[in-house]
Amino acid sequence: MGKPITIPFLNELEWLTPMESQDESISHLLEEWEKVKPELESLYRNRDQKTTIRGMKKGIALFLQFLFWSNDRQMSALETTPLILLDIKPVNIDERLGFIISRPNLFHSYRQLCELMVEHEKLYAKKKVIKKAFKPKG
């Protein structure tokens, strides 16, 4: 079986508190990402590496929570689930996330994080459509 994610700065990540419903929690999470994303773009443009690391850690935490919540699992600083056990996830998630975590100050890591968010949003939307289609009527 796969290994859990190794994140050296895991205890430094800020976690959102889940809301009543999964959809509400993920919607709030994606709103937070839309605030973090332009801040990161500006920081990378200005080559502000100290502040960029803080922003990337927030972005990484948002992605990890999105990944786990959309798979009906919890993500915490104490315990992570091996990515292989998740049903929906972007292609090559282990390698891509490993790259981002090992080099959060690189612009390429930021671009990769953005791509992972977009890809996972699509996968989550697909999951919701399938779940709705197979939901018993009545």
C-alpha positions in Angstrom: 0.0 0.0 0.0 1.1 3.6 -0.6 2.9 5.7 1.9 1.3 8.7 3.6 2.3 12.2 2.4 5.5 13.5 4.0 5.3 17.2 4.6 8.2 18.6 6.6 6.3 21.7 7.6 2.9 19.9 8.2 2.6 21.4 11.8 2.9 24.9 10.3 -0.1 24.6 8.0 -3.3 26.3 8.8 -6.4 24.1 8.5 -9.9 25.3 7.8 -12.7 24.1 10.0 -15.2 22.0 8.1 -18.7 23.4 7.8 -22.0 21.6 8.1 -22.0 20.1 4.6 -19.2 18.9 2.3 -20.3 21.2 -0.5 -20.3 24.2 1.8 -16.9 23.4 3.2 -15.4 22.9 -0.2 -17.1 26.1 -1.6 -15.5 28.0 1.3 -12.2 26.4 0.7 -12.2 27.3 -3.0 -13.2 30.9 -2.1 -10.1 31.0 0.2 -8.0 29.7 -2.7 -9.3 32.5 -5.0 -8.0 35.0 -2.4 -4.6 33.3 -1.9 -3.9 32.8 -5.7 -3.6 36.5 -6.7 -1.5 37.3 -3.6 0.9 34.5 -4.6 1.1 35.8 -8.2 2.0 39.2 -6.9 4.6 37.8 -4.5 6.3 35.7 -7.2 6.2 38.7 -9.6 8.0 40.7 -6.9 10.4 37.8 -6.0 9.4 38.1 -2.3 10.5 34.6 -1.2 9.9 34.9 2.5 6.3 35.9 2.2 5.8 33.5 -0.8 6.6 30.5 1.4 3.9 31.5 3.9 1.4 31.9 1.0 2.4 28.6 -0.6 2.0 26.8 2.8 -1.5 28.2 2.9 -2.2 27.1 -0.7 -0.8 23.6 0.0 -3.0 23.3 3.1 -6.1 24.3 1.0 -5.3 21.8 -1.7 -4.7 19.0 0.8 -8.0 19.7 2.5 -9.8 19.9 -0.8 -8.2 16.6 -1.8 -9.2 14.8 1.4 -12.6 16.4 1.9 -13.7 15.6 -1.6 -12.8 12.0 -0.9 -15.0 12.0 2.3 -11.9 11.9 4.5 -10.4 14.3 7.1 -7.0 15.8 6.9 -5.1 16.9 10.0 -1.6 17.8 11.0 -1.4 14.6 13.0 -2.3 12.0 10.4 -2.5 11.7 6.7 -3.9 8.9 4.5 -1.8 7.5 1.6 -2.8 9.1 -1.6 -3.3 5.7 -3.3 -6.4 5.2 -1.1 -8.2 8.3 -2.4 -10.8 7.6 -5.0 -10.6 11.0 -6.8 -7.3 12.7 -7.4 -5.3 14.3 -10.2 -3.0 12.2 -12.3 0.5 11.7 -10.9 -0.5 13.4 -7.6 2.4 11.8 -5.7 5.1 13.2 -7.9 3.5 16.6 -8.5 2.6 17.2 -4.8 6.1 15.9 -3.8 7.7 18.5 -6.1 5.5 21.3 -4.7 6.2 20.4 -1.1 10.0 20.0 -1.6 10.3 23.3 -3.4 7.5 25.7 -2.4 9.5 28.8 -3.2 9.7 28.1 -6.9 7.3 29.7 -9.3 6.9 26.4 -11.1 5.6 24.9 -7.8 3.0 27.6 -7.7 1.9 26.9 -11.3 1.8 23.2 -10.5 -0.4 23.9 -7.4 -2.7 26.0 -9.6 -3.0 23.1 -12.1 -3.7 20.6 -9.3 -6.5 22.8 -8.0 -8.1 23.2 -11.4 -7.9 19.5 -12.2 -9.3 18.5 -8.8 -12.1 21.0 -9.1 -13.1 19.2 -12.4 -12.8 15.8 -10.7 -14.9 16.9 -7.8 -17.6 18.4 -10.1 -17.7 15.1 -12.0 -18.1 13.2 -8.7 -21.0 15.4 -7.7 -22.8 14.9 -11.1 -22.3 11.1 -10.9 -23.5 11.0 -7.3 -26.6 13.1 -8.2 -27.4 10.9 -11.3 -27.3 7.7 -9.2 -29.2 9.2 -6.2 -32.5 7.4 -5.7 -35.5 9.5 -6.8 -38.5 10.0 -4.6 
